[in-house]
C-alpha cells in the first residue's frame, strides 16, 4: 500500500545558529570516543533544533567523567553540526564529521532532509549511525529499503513512529467528536504528501471516512481558494494536512476568511503544529488545533543516561531557557541514551563494525520509552529490520490549561497505554 517515502514533520524557523563542540575529558583515560550529532538548527525545520543546546549540556555533564567499557575508561567528545534543513548541507556536515572529525558514532534527528543524507553518508563510509524523528517509512524506504526483501543496511539504525501510528492516533481521536466523517485533505506534492496520500488516505477510507482530495499542491502556494471552496461544497467537517509551517499558516488564514473553518469540527495537523510557537503565531484560530506528540512532559519514562524524568527534563528546560517545553527535548536526549547503551554493550567502542552489529540486539530504556531492536515492527506482513517504532500520541492545543498561552493536552494513547490521557478532543470552534 505504501508507495512513497513517508511523512516528514517540520518545524518553525527560529533565529540562531548552533555549531558547538561539547567535550569532557576525565583525568585518566585509556582512549577517547567521538560522537557526531546532526540536527536542523536553521532553515524551515529549525524548531526541532531549538532545545539542542540544553540537551547537549545534559549529555556533556553525563559524560564528563568518561565512560567505562570493558574495564577501560574512555573520554567522550560530542561534535554537533547544523544540517540547515537542507539535504545537501546535511550530507556535507556528515562527510566532515566522518572524514575530518573521525567520529566513532553518529547521531542525527528531525526530518528526512537532515536525517536521510546523514544516514546515507554513514552507510557508505561504514560509520554506525542511529537516527530518530523521521517516520520510519520515510527513512527506510527513502534510503532504498524494500518491504519484504532483505535489506543491505549494515551500519544505520532508526527508531520513530510510522504511518500506522498516525492512523491509530487519528481514528481514536476523531471518534471523540461527532462528524459526518468527510475528511478534506491537503497533501503537498512532495515525498511526504505523496506517501501520505498513498498510505494513510486509503487506510482512513477503509475505516469508513470519505476522503476529499483536491489534488497535490506545490510547497509555497499562496492561494488556496480552489481547495477551500471544494471543502466547503463537500462540507468536510474534518481537515487533515501535512504541510510545511508557512503553507499551513497561509491556508488556515484564508480558510478562516472564506468561511471554511466554520464547517470544521476537527482540524488535524502534522508536520506543523508540533511546537507551541507555531500554534501561538496563528492567534485565535490556532486554539483547538489537533496534533500529535512523540514526547511529552507527562510521559512515565526517564533517561537512562542522565536519570532525569520527563517532567524534570521539561522543567529544567523551561527554567534554563525561559521558553515553553518542546517535544524535541525527549527525542534528542533519547539518542544519547541509545548511544551510551550501544557503546557499552559493544565492548569495543572503537570497532565500528562491532558497534553497528550490537544495535541489532540492543534493548534499552530511554526517555521516550523502551527500545528493543530484536523485535522489529511488522509492515505489510514482513518484518522491518534496523527499525524500532515509537508512539505518536494524539491530542489538542488548548488555551488556559497551564501558565503558557496554549498547551498540549493528550486525548488518546493508542500507541502507548502507559501514557496518561488528560482530556478529550473538543470540537474546533475558533473559526
N, C-alpha and C positions, 0 to 999 in steps of 0.2 A: 504493500500500500504506500509505503514511504518512498518517494521518488526524488525528493530534493535533498538538500544538505542540512535541513533542520532549522531551528529557530535561533535567533540571536537576540540577546537582551541588551539594550543600550542604556545610556545614562546622560545626564545633563552636564554639559561642559562647565567646568569651574576654572577660574584663573589659577595659574601657578604651575611650576614645573618641578618635579621631584626626580632627581637623579642622584641618589645618595648611596654611598657605600658605608654600610654599618659593619663594624668588625669588633671582635673582642679576642684577646689573647691571654690565656692563663699563664702563670709564671713558669710552669713546667709543662712541656708538651712534646709528644712523640711525632707530631705531624700536624698538618692543617687541612681543613676541608673548606672548600669554597662553594657556596650556594648562589646560583643566579636566580634573580626574581624579575619577571617582566609583567607589567600591567599598564593599562591606559591611564596616564596622568593628565594628558591633554587631548584635545580633539572631542568628537561627538560623544565618546564613551567615558569622558573624564570623571563623571560622577562615581564610577566604580573605583577610581584611584584615590578618591577624597580621603579615606581613612588610612591610607598606606603608611604614612609617617608614624602614626600611633601604633599600628600593628607591628611594624618593623622594630619600633623601640621595645616592644614587649618581647619579640623574638631575640633581639640583641641581648636584653637582660637575661633571658633564659639560657642563652648560650655563653654568657660572659666567663664562665669557668671551664669552657670547653665541653666536650662530650666524650665519655669513656666508652670505648668499643673494644671488645676482646682483650680487656686488661690494659689497653693503651689509651692515653688521653690525647684528643685532637682539639686544637683551637678551631673556631668556626668564624668564617667571614661571609657576610651576606652582601652581595653586589646587586643593587636594584637598577633597573632601567625603565624608561618611559617608552612604551610602544606607540604612543601618539595616536592610537585608534586607527592606525593605518597598516595594512599588511606589509607593505614594502619596508616600513620603518621597523616593524616587529621582526622581520627577517634580518634586517641589518643589525639590530641590537643583539639578537640571538647569536649571530655569527661573531660579533665582538666578544660576547661573553664566552663563547666556545673557543674561539681561536686565540684571542688576546688574554682574556682573564683565566682561561683554562678551568672553567667551573667543573666540579665533580658531579653536581646535581642541579637540574634546572626546575624551577617552579614558575608557573605562569597562570594568569587568570583573566577572565572577563572579555567576552565576545570573540567570535571566530577571527575577527580582524587582527586581534592580538595573539590569541592562543594558537590558532592553526599554523601560522607561519613559524612560530617558535617551536611547536611540536615537530613540524616537518624538518626544520633545521637540525633538531636534536636526533631524530631518527636517522637522518643522513650521516650525521657526524659520529653516531654511536655514543651519545650522551644521554643518560637516564633523565626523563622528564615526567613530571606529574602536573596535571592541569585541572582546572575547575571553572565553573560559571560559563559554560557553553553547553547548551542542551546536547546530550551525548550524540544524537543523530547528526548534528551539525559538525561535531568533532570527528566522529568515527567515519561517517560516510564522506564528509568533506575532505578527509585525508586518504580516501581510497579504500576504506574497509567495505567488505561485502557481506551483507547479512546471509548466513547460511553457508558461507565459504570460509576456509581457513584464512587468517589474516597474516600479513607479513610484518606487523608491528613487533619490534623486538625491544625497543628502548622507551617507548612512550605509553603512558597510562593516564586515565581520566576518570573523574567522578563528577556527576551532575545529574539533575533531573532530565527527563525527556518528554516527548510529545504525550506519552501515556500518562505522565503525572499531570500535565496540563488538562488532559481530558478528564481525569478523575476529579481534579480540583473544580473545574468548571461545572461538571454535571452535579456534583454535590452542592456547590454554591448556588447555582441557578435554581435548584429545586426549592430554595428557601423563599423565593418570591414568585407570585403568580403572574405568568405572562402568557402570551399567545404562542410562544416558542419559535417565533420568527427571529432569526439572527442576521442582522446586517453586518457584513464583514468587510473590512478594509485591509487587504493584504497587499503589500507592495511588490513590485516587480524586482525582487532581489532574492538571494538564496533563502532568506528567512521566510518571506511571504510565499514564495513558490512551494517551499517544503510544507508550510502550514496548510496551504490550500490543498496539497496532495495527501496530507495525513490527518490533520486534526479535523478539517471540514468534513470529510467523509465519515469519520468516526462520530462526530456530532449528529450528522444526518441519520446514521444508523441508530442513534439513541432517541430519535423522534423529533429532532429540531429541523426546521426549514431554513436552509442557508440561502440568503440573498446576497449574491456576489456581483457587484458591478464591474468586476474585472480588475486586473492588476493596474496599479498606478506607479508612476515614477517617483522615486525619492526626490524631495524638493518641490513637489507640485504646490502651486499657490492657490488654485481654485478648485474646490471640491463640490461645486454646485450640482453637477450631474449625479454624483454619488448620493448626495444628501437628498435630492428630490426623489431618487429611486427608493431610498429607505423610508421616506415619508409616505410615498404612494403604497408601499407594501406594509406600512405600519409595523416596522421592525422594532419590537419592544426590547430586544437585546442587541447590544452593539459590541463587537469584538474586533480588536485591531492589534497589530504588531509593528508599529511604525517607529521611525527614529523620532526622538522627542520633539524637535521643531515642527515636524509634519503634523503630529497629533495636536499640538497647540493651535496650529493654523486651522486644522479641520474642526476641532471642537468649538472654537470661537465662531466659525462660520455655521456650524450645526446649531449653535445657540441662536445666532442672528436670524437664521432661516426657519427656526421653529422645530427642528428635528428633536432637540433634547427634551421637548415636552412629551414626545412619544416614548422616550427611553425609560425603561424601568430598571435595566441593568446595563451599566457601561463597563465592560470588562476590557482592561488594557494590559498589554505586556510589552516588554522591551522599553517602554517608557512607563512612568509612574512607579518606578521602583524605589525612588528616594524622595524624602519629604519636600525637598526644594522644587522638584518637578511638579508636584501637586499644588504646593503653595503658590507657585508662579501663575497658576490659572485663576486664582481668586475664587470667587463664589462657585463657579462652575466646576471647580476641582473637588469640592466636598461631595463625598458619596461615591467616588470612582472605586470600582472593584479592581483589585490587582492580586499579586501573589508575593510571597516571601520565601527565600531559600535559607534564611536565618532570621531569628527574632530574639529580642532580649528575654522573652518568657520561655524559650526552649529549655528543656531539663538536662542540658549537657554541659560539660566543661572541657577545657583544653588540656590534653594530656601533656603538652609541653610546658605550659605556664601555670596550670592549675586553676585559672580563672574560670568562673561560671559565665553563662551567657549574660546574666544581669550585671555581674561585675564588669564584664567587657564593655557593655553599653554605658554603664555609669561612669566608668573610667574615661571613656572617650568623650562623653559629654562634659565631664569636669575638666578634662585636659584641653579640649578644643573650643568649648563653648557652643558647639553645634549639636544638633539632634542626632541620635543614633542612626547608623547607616547599615543596611543589611549586609553590605560587603565586608564589614568588620569580621563577622564569623567565618565567611568563606575564605578570606585571605589568611586569617590565623590558622584555619584548619590545614592549609597547605604546609605550614611549619610543624603542625602535629604529625602529619604524614611523613614529612622529611626526617624528623628525629627518629620516628619508629623504623623507617626503612633503612636508614644509615646504621642504626644499632643492630637490626636484625640481619643485615648483610654480613656482619663480622669483618668486613674489609671495605671500608668506605671509599678507598682509592681505586677499587676494581669496578669499573663501570658496568661490565657485563654482570658481575655478581649482584651489584646494587639493583640493576634493572630486573634481573631474574627474581630477586627477592620480593618484588612487588606482587608477583603472581600468587604468592602465598601469604601476603600481608593481611593481618587483621589488626585494626587499630581503632581506639576510641578517640573521637575528635569533638570539637565544639559544635559541629553540625550533625553529630551522630556517629554511629558505628559504621565502619567500612570493612569489607571482607572480600578481597579480590578472588578468593577461591569460590565465590558464589556469584558468577556473572549474571546479569539480567537476561531474561529471555525476550526475544522480539521476533515476531512472525515465526514462532516455533523453533527458533535457533538461539543458542547462547551467544552473547556478545563479549568476546574476550577483551581484556585490557580495560574494561569499563566497570564502574560501580554507579548505581543510581542513588540519588539523594532526593529528599522531598521538595515539592513546591506546594506551599500551603496557601489556600485561598482566604481572602479577607477583603476589608474595605477601609478606605481612608475616611476618617470621621473627625469632625471638629468637636472641641470641648470634652475630650476623653483623657487628656493629660495636660501638662503645663505647656505643651507645644501647640501651635495653631492648628495643625492636623496631626493625627497619629494613626498607625495601622492597627486595626482590630481583627484578630484571627477569627474566622467564622466557620471553618471546616478543617479537618485534619486527616483526610482520607489517605494521604501519603505517609503519615506517621501519627498513629493514635497516641503516642507519648506526648505530643504537643498539645498544650491546653487550649481549648476553644473559649474565647472571651465574649462572644456575641453572635448575633445572626445578621445575615445580609439584609439591609433595609432598601426599599425601592429608591432609586435615584430621583431626587426632587429638586435639584439645583437648576434645572433648565427653565 
